[in-house]
Amino acid sequence: MTKLKMHKTRWKAGNMIYPIPAVMVSCGDEEVANIVTVGWTGTICTNPPMTYISLRPARHSYDIIKRTGVFVINLTTEALVRPTDFCGVKSGRDLDKFAEMGLTIERDEDYNCPMILESPVSIVCETVEIKELGSHHMFIANVKAVYVDESYMNEKGKFELNKTGLIAYSHGSYLKTGDELGTFGYSISKKKKVEQTKTAKKVTETKAKETQKSKKKTTLKGPKKEMAKKQNHKGKKSKTAQKKKPYKKA
Ligand SMILES: Cc1cc2nc3c(=O)[nH]c(=O)nc-3n(C[C@H](O)[C@H](O)[C@H](O)COP(=O)(O)O)c2cc1C
């Protein structure tokens, strides 16, 4: 069997799914309140709404969440990037992260778990299962309530989540989330499809023209090649000259 040439380098197994959210998970009760930054999180079911966080058992938050069975996932923004990092490198065993970062505690009336007022979205979660996977234990949870910052509601009553300045985490760095590239299903919407086909056609035509040009260039030989060189040189000169022409007011 012939071996195909590989273009990518093969690495040993590891985690390389990026970008991901870096959320601030708050936990505790009336007596304790802590925050732990978590990258290993995500949605696992739409209906019922379910999520997870994976924690190392060594974390101070691990014991708190195991005891209370409740945690809050707080989404992070550009304004919260410093607390996001801080809560991911300092332990609640040694200091009060809410106080250190000047964050404000709010509480869900049913679950009494602290959440972060400064985050635009706080998701109250109740653990249903803890899976001991290896280095990390996965807290599988039901979403019990979602709190959103009302100031991001537009006049049509739509929550403008993407205007809150959400951040992402990728391969060791915190990133801004960028400009919109499309919306859900745009690739098959009729209007857009026509526009895309036109653009794709234009690109193909331009590419074809460029190929023709370069073919012409490469097929010239001997004196013709010399002439073309000279012409090209002249052309370049006149372009520069044009640039140097004094600007005439219209
Ligand atoms: C961006 C980022 C993502 C992190 N993701 C996780 C994670 O998914 N699970 C985990 O156990 N620790 C994670 N950590 C490390 C903990 O947040 C960190 O050890 C923290 O200090 C633990 O706090 P605690 O001892 O107060 O619970 C992450 C840290 C950072 C900076």
The ligand as an SDF file (V2000), in Angstrom:
LIG
                    3D

 31 33  0  0  0  0  0  0  0  0999 V2000
   -8.4300   29.9230   32.1210 C   0  0  0  0  0  0  0  0  0  0  0  0
   -8.4490   28.9050   33.2520 C   0  0  0  0  0  0  0  0  0  0  0  0
   -9.2330   27.7730   33.1340 C   0  0  0  0  0  0  0  0  0  0  0  0
   -9.2710   26.8290   34.1600 C   0  0  0  0  0  0  0  0  0  0  0  0
  -10.0530   25.7270   34.0370 N   0  0  0  0  0  0  0  0  0  0  0  0
  -10.1350   24.8320   35.0470 C   0  0  0  0  0  0  0  0  0  0  0  0
  -11.0100   23.7020   34.9390 C   0  0  0  0  0  0  0  0  0  0  0  0
  -11.7130   23.5190   33.9520 O   0  0  0  0  0  0  0  0  0  0  0  0
  -11.0340   22.8410   35.9970 N   0  0  0  0  0  0  0  0  0  0  0  0
  -10.2610   22.9950   37.1250 C   0  0  0  0  0  0  0  0  0  0  0  0
  -10.3230   22.1720   38.0290 O   0  0  0  0  0  0  0  0  0  0  0  0
   -9.4250   24.0680   37.2510 N   0  0  0  0  0  0  0  0  0  0  0  0
   -9.3600   24.9960   36.2460 C   0  0  0  0  0  0  0  0  0  0  0  0
   -8.5390   26.0770   36.3590 N   0  0  0  0  0  0  0  0  0  0  0  0
   -7.7200   26.2340   37.5630 C   0  0  0  0  0  0  0  0  0  0  0  0
   -8.5020   26.7610   38.7940 C   0  0  0  0  0  0  0  0  0  0  0  0
   -9.3340   27.8300   38.4380 O   0  0  0  0  0  0  0  0  0  0  0  0
   -7.5100   27.2250   39.8760 C   0  0  0  0  0  0  0  0  0  0  0  0
   -6.7540   26.1370   40.3180 O   0  0  0  0  0  0  0  0  0  0  0  0
   -8.1450   27.9520   41.0490 C   0  0  0  0  0  0  0  0  0  0  0  0
   -7.1480   28.6310   41.7340 O   0  0  0  0  0  0  0  0  0  0  0  0
   -8.8680   27.0330   41.9980 C   0  0  0  0  0  0  0  0  0  0  0  0
   -9.5110   27.8350   42.9530 O   0  0  0  0  0  0  0  0  0  0  0  0
  -10.0900   27.2500   44.3390 P   0  0  0  0  0  0  0  0  0  0  0  0
   -8.9750   26.4860   45.0050 O   0  0  0  0  0  0  0  0  0  0  0  0
  -10.4820   28.4800   45.1090 O   0  0  0  0  0  0  0  0  0  0  0  0
  -11.2380   26.3910   44.0050 O   0  0  0  0  0  0  0  0  0  0  0  0
   -8.4920   27.0350   35.3380 C   0  0  0  0  0  0  0  0  0  0  0  0
   -7.7020   28.1810   35.4410 C   0  0  0  0  0  0  0  0  0  0  0  0
   -7.6860   29.1220   34.4140 C   0  0  0  0  0  0  0  0  0  0  0  0
   -6.8480   30.3600   34.5600 C   0  0  0  0  0  0  0  0  0  0  0  0
  1  2  1  0
  2  3  1  0
  2 30  2  0
  3  4  2  0
  4  5  1  0
  4 28  1  0
  5  6  2  0
  6  7  1  0
  6 13  1  0
  7  8  2  0
  7  9  1  0
  9 10  1  0
 10 11  2  0
 10 12  1  0
 12 13  2  0
 13 14  1  0
 14 15  1  0
 14 28  1  0
 15 16  1  0
 16 17  1  0
 16 18  1  0
 18 19  1  0
 18 20  1  0
 20 21  1  0
 20 22  1  0
 22 23  1  0
 23 24  1  0
 24 25  2  0
 24 26  1  0
 24 27  1  0
 28 29  2  0
 29 30  1  0
 30 31  1  0
M  END
$$$$
